[in-house]
Protein backbone atom coordinates (compact mmCIF):
# COMPACT_ATOMS: atom_id res chain seq x y z
CA UNK A 1 0.00 0.00 0.00
CA UNK A 2 2.90 2.39 0.57
CA UNK A 3 3.90 2.22 -3.11
CA UNK A 4 0.49 2.34 -4.77
CA UNK A 5 0.51 3.75 -8.32
CA UNK A 6 -2.66 5.88 -8.06
CA UNK A 7 -3.36 9.33 -6.70
CA UNK A 8 -5.87 9.16 -3.82
CA UNK A 9 -7.74 12.38 -4.73
CA UNK A 10 -8.16 11.21 -8.33
CA UNK A 11 -9.42 7.80 -7.22
CA UNK A 12 -11.95 9.44 -4.84
CA UNK A 13 -13.15 11.73 -7.64
CA UNK A 14 -13.66 8.75 -9.97
CA UNK A 15 -15.59 6.85 -7.28
CA UNK A 16 -17.90 9.83 -6.62
CA UNK A 17 -18.46 10.31 -10.37
CA UNK A 18 -19.58 6.67 -10.67
CA UNK A 19 -22.08 7.24 -7.83
CA UNK A 20 -23.35 10.39 -9.60
CA UNK A 21 -23.86 8.42 -12.82
CA UNK A 22 -25.82 5.72 -10.98
CA UNK A 23 -27.99 8.36 -9.25
CA UNK A 24 -28.99 9.87 -12.61
CA UNK A 25 -29.83 13.24 -11.04
CA UNK A 26 -31.89 11.90 -8.12
CA UNK A 27 -31.82 13.72 -4.79
CA UNK A 28 -30.09 12.12 -1.83
CA UNK A 29 -30.20 12.37 1.92
CA UNK A 30 -26.77 12.98 3.43
CA UNK A 31 -26.11 11.35 6.80
CA UNK A 32 -23.33 12.97 8.84
CA UNK A 33 -21.66 11.04 11.63
CA UNK A 34 -18.24 10.57 13.16
CA UNK A 35 -16.44 7.39 13.99
CA UNK A 36 -13.18 6.53 15.64
CA UNK A 37 -10.64 3.78 15.88
CA UNK A 38 -8.61 3.10 19.01
CA UNK A 39 -4.86 3.45 18.50
CA UNK A 40 -2.01 2.77 20.90
CA UNK A 41 0.90 5.16 21.04
CA UNK A 42 1.18 8.45 19.16
CA UNK A 43 3.03 7.53 15.99
CA UNK A 44 -0.12 7.73 13.84
CA UNK A 45 -0.97 11.33 12.93
CA UNK A 46 -3.84 12.96 14.86
CA UNK A 47 -4.14 10.26 17.54
CA UNK A 48 -5.24 11.65 20.90
CA UNK A 49 -7.28 10.63 23.92
CA UNK A 50 -10.74 11.62 22.74
CA UNK A 51 -14.30 10.36 22.63
CA UNK A 52 -14.57 7.33 20.32
CA UNK A 53 -18.28 7.04 19.54
CA UNK A 54 -18.30 3.39 18.50
CA UNK A 55 -16.62 2.51 21.84
CA UNK A 56 -18.85 4.87 23.83
CA UNK A 57 -15.96 6.24 25.86
CA UNK A 58 -12.75 8.29 25.82
CA UNK A 59 -9.77 6.33 24.51
CA UNK A 60 -6.59 7.01 22.61
CA UNK A 61 -7.59 6.99 18.97
CA UNK A 62 -8.23 8.71 15.67
CA UNK A 63 -11.61 10.16 14.65
CA UNK A 64 -13.11 10.98 11.26
CA UNK A 65 -16.22 12.86 10.17
CA UNK A 66 -18.12 10.84 7.58
CA UNK A 67 -20.86 11.49 5.04
CA UNK A 68 -23.09 8.70 3.78
CA UNK A 69 -25.70 9.00 1.07
CA UNK A 70 -29.16 7.48 1.15
CA UNK A 71 -31.35 7.06 -1.92
CA UNK A 72 -34.09 4.55 -2.79
CA UNK A 73 -33.39 2.34 0.22
CA UNK A 74 -29.63 2.16 -0.37
CA UNK A 75 -26.98 3.69 1.89
CA UNK A 76 -23.53 4.37 0.42
CA UNK A 77 -20.28 5.97 1.55
CA UNK A 78 -19.60 9.43 0.16
CA UNK A 79 -16.69 11.14 1.87
CA UNK A 80 -14.76 11.38 5.12
CA UNK A 81 -12.27 13.76 6.70
CA UNK A 82 -9.90 13.11 9.58
CA UNK A 83 -10.52 15.25 12.66
CA UNK A 84 -7.24 16.92 13.64
CA UNK A 85 -7.11 17.77 17.37
CA UNK A 86 -5.50 21.14 18.20
CA UNK A 87 -2.76 19.45 20.21
CA UNK A 88 -1.74 17.23 17.26
CA UNK A 89 -1.76 19.73 14.38
CA UNK A 90 1.18 19.51 12.00
CA UNK A 91 2.79 22.48 10.31
CA UNK A 92 0.38 23.87 7.71
CA UNK A 93 -2.70 22.27 9.32
CA UNK A 94 -5.65 24.43 10.30
CA UNK A 95 -7.84 23.42 13.21
CA UNK A 96 -11.46 22.68 12.22
CA UNK A 97 -14.21 21.42 14.48
CA UNK A 98 -16.18 18.31 13.52
CA UNK A 99 -19.21 20.42 12.51
CA UNK A 100 -16.96 22.61 10.34
CA UNK A 101 -15.56 19.49 8.65
CA UNK A 102 -19.12 18.26 8.05
CA UNK A 103 -20.09 21.55 6.35
CA UNK A 104 -16.94 21.36 4.24
CA UNK A 105 -17.96 17.86 3.09
CA UNK A 106 -21.52 18.97 2.29
CA UNK A 107 -20.25 21.91 0.20
CA UNK A 108 -17.80 19.67 -1.66
CA UNK A 109 -20.55 17.18 -2.43
CA UNK A 110 -22.77 19.93 -3.83
CA UNK A 111 -19.88 21.30 -5.91
CA UNK A 112 -19.33 17.76 -7.28
CA UNK A 113 -22.93 17.69 -8.55
CA UNK A 114 -24.81 15.83 -5.80
CA UNK A 115 -28.38 17.05 -5.29
CA UNK A 116 -28.85 17.07 -1.54
CA UNK A 117 -32.46 17.06 -0.37
CA UNK A 118 -31.79 16.74 3.35
CA UNK A 119 -28.98 16.41 5.88
CA UNK A 120 -29.45 14.29 9.01
CA UNK A 121 -27.09 14.11 11.95
CA UNK A 122 -26.85 13.56 15.68
CA UNK A 123 -26.75 16.09 18.51
CA UNK A 124 -23.07 17.00 18.08
CA UNK A 125 -24.10 18.77 14.86
CA UNK A 126 -27.67 19.60 15.90
CA UNK A 127 -26.41 21.67 18.81
CA UNK A 128 -23.79 23.50 16.73
CA UNK A 129 -25.85 26.35 15.38
CA UNK A 130 -23.04 28.79 14.63
CA UNK A 131 -20.88 26.41 12.62
CA UNK A 132 -23.29 23.74 11.30
CA UNK A 133 -27.02 24.56 11.38
CA UNK A 134 -26.55 28.12 10.12
CA UNK A 135 -24.32 26.88 7.27
CA UNK A 136 -26.85 24.20 6.22
CA UNK A 137 -29.64 26.80 6.32
CA UNK A 138 -27.51 29.15 4.21
CA UNK A 139 -27.15 26.36 1.63
CA UNK A 140 -30.97 26.06 1.68
CA UNK A 141 -30.88 22.35 2.52
CA UNK A 142 -33.52 20.72 4.72
CA UNK A 143 -32.17 19.11 7.87
CA UNK A 144 -33.18 16.80 10.70
CA UNK A 145 -30.84 16.80 13.68
CA UNK A 146 -30.78 15.39 17.17
CA UNK A 147 -30.61 17.64 20.21
CA UNK A 148 -30.55 16.78 23.90
CA UNK A 149 -33.66 17.59 25.94
CA UNK A 150 -31.78 20.31 27.85
CA UNK A 151 -30.82 22.17 24.66
CA UNK A 152 -32.86 25.29 23.90
CA UNK A 153 -33.91 26.32 20.40
CA UNK A 154 -35.12 29.77 19.31
CA UNK A 155 -37.96 29.49 16.84
CA UNK A 156 -39.48 32.11 14.55
CA UNK A 157 -42.77 33.52 15.87
CA UNK A 158 -44.74 31.96 13.01
CA UNK A 159 -43.26 28.46 13.48
CA UNK A 160 -45.72 25.76 14.41
CA UNK A 161 -44.38 23.30 16.96
CA UNK A 162 -45.58 19.71 17.24
CA UNK A 163 -44.21 17.14 19.64
CA UNK A 164 -45.08 13.49 19.95
CA UNK A 165 -44.96 11.58 23.23
CA UNK A 166 -41.75 10.27 24.73
CA UNK A 167 -41.27 6.60 23.88
CA UNK A 168 -38.96 4.03 25.35
CA UNK A 169 -36.54 1.99 23.26
CA UNK A 170 -33.77 -0.47 24.08
CA UNK A 171 -30.32 0.81 23.28
CA UNK A 172 -27.45 -1.67 22.89
CA UNK A 173 -24.25 -0.08 24.16
CA UNK A 174 -20.76 -0.55 22.76
CA UNK A 175 -20.08 -3.22 25.40
CA UNK A 176 -23.17 -5.25 24.47
CA UNK A 177 -25.25 -4.22 27.50
CA UNK A 178 -28.81 -3.08 26.93
CA UNK A 179 -30.26 0.00 28.54
CA UNK A 180 -33.57 1.84 28.32
CA UNK A 181 -33.49 5.17 26.52
CA UNK A 182 -36.24 7.58 25.56
CA UNK A 183 -36.82 9.48 22.36
CA UNK A 184 -39.24 12.22 21.34
CA UNK A 185 -39.69 13.99 18.03
CA UNK A 186 -40.28 17.73 18.10
CA UNK A 187 -41.03 19.27 14.73
CA UNK A 188 -41.12 22.97 13.99
CA UNK A 189 -42.18 24.23 10.62
CA UNK A 190 -43.15 21.63 8.04
CA UNK A 191 -42.48 17.92 8.69
CA UNK A 192 -40.14 16.50 6.04
CA UNK A 193 -41.41 13.60 3.97
Secondary structure, DSSP 4 states (H G I P E B T S, - for coil): -TT-SS-HHHHHHHHHHHHHHHHTT-EEEEEEEEEEEE--SS-STT-EEEEETTTTEEEEEEEEEEEEEEETTEEEEEEEEE---GGGPPTT-----HHHHHHHHHHHHHHTT-EEEEEEE-HHHHT-IIIIIHHHHHTT-EEEE---TT------TT--EEE---EEEEEE-TTS-EEEEEE--EEESSPP-
